[in-house]
Amino acid sequence: MLVLVVSLTVHEAAHAWSAFRLGDPTAALLGRLSLNPAVHVDVIGTLVFPMVALMTGFPLIGWAKPVPVDMRNLRTPRRDFALIALAGPVSNIGMAILAAVAFTVVRPMIDGSAAATLVATALLLGVLVNVLLAVFNMLPVPPLDGGNVLMGVLPDGAAALVNRMRPFGFILLYLMMFSGVLSAIILPVRNIVLSWLL
């Protein structure tokens, strides 16, 4: 839970920071340009659903409060919105790399003690959770970050078509999850990234 909360916090803060850098102060004015988890936590998505998943073995689904972006403030709205969306998964990959490097350094020092095992486990979870968040979020399904990136690179007509999927995005994701399609897409990519990092 701690690794997930930290990962989601950095993910959302990255969206807020990139939006601010690209000209939109909306998230900053709302206090979202912060690494304080309290400003990003969504009670249902960050706490309740992950706790239920941990207790029941149900597939882990978690999210934080989305960072608001006012596209009217962006200099190149479609391109900048895509960059803001991309910032979240990029931050997760960055955290995964840092955790993997730290695990490589710490690994020879693991002596079987409870403290060493806890540190090693936390670092490994830091790699696994962040890679999974990055890969999942880059699925080209709105409202995921990958869907928003896709809309930034497609021609206007195709981008509008993708945007019309937004109200049905979570339904589509749940259908993909329960049918096994989601795992078939995500797990091979996750495993390749993990093989590079570990």
HUFEN-V85649 format. One line per field, one symbol per residue. ss: DSSP state (~ for helix, > for strand, _ for the rest). phi: phi as a letter, one per 20 degrees, with the letter a starting at -180 (. if undefined). psi: psi as a letter, one per 20 degrees, with the letter a starting at -180 (. if undefined). Layout:
ss=???
phi=???
psi=???
This chain:
ss=_~~~~~~~~~~~~~~~~~~~~____~~~~_______~~~___~~~~~~~~~~~~~~______________~~~___~~~~~~~~~~~~~~~~~~~~~~~~~~~~~~~______~~~~~~~~~~~~~~~~~~~~~~~~_______~~~~~~~~~__~~~~~~~~~_~~~~~~~~~~~~~~_~~~~~~~~~~~~~~~~~_
phi=.fffffffffgfffgffffffeodegfffemeebeeggedfdgffedfffffffednfgfcbbdffffceffeefcgfffffffffgfgffffgffffffffffffgfefdnfffffffffffffffffffffffffeffcfefgffffgffdefgfffffffffgfdgfffffffffenffffeffffgffffffed
psi=ggggggghghghhgggghgghjiojggghjjimqjohhiippgghhggghggghhijqpppqrrpqpppoihiqgnggghhghgghhghhhggghggghgghghghgiiojiqhgggggggggghhggghggggggijploqjrhhhhgghiiqrgghhhgghiigijghggggghghiihghhgggggghgghhgh.
